[in-house]
Amino acid sequence: MKTPEITKEQAISAYDGNASALARALGITPSAVYQWPDGAIDERWALKLAFVLKPAVFGPDSPEARRTPAAADATAEAAPAVPVSEAA
């Protein structure tokens, strides 16, 4: 399974723009969150957000994940193609 790519901005937005609330949820200091570089956050924090803290926002079944081309490809591979003549 591919690790979800979550940006610092997305992570903070998931906590109503409150970096301190994000830090509390992750069990780290607000200073640590502010020191993250812009862009994708570390894999360990992305996994915790996606599968423990905010699966509805970042998890594999989230609306964001369903909009990605990779999710569409996985769905296409999982379901066998049905010819149009058999579908009716």
Beta strands, then each sheet from edge to edge (+ up, - down):
end
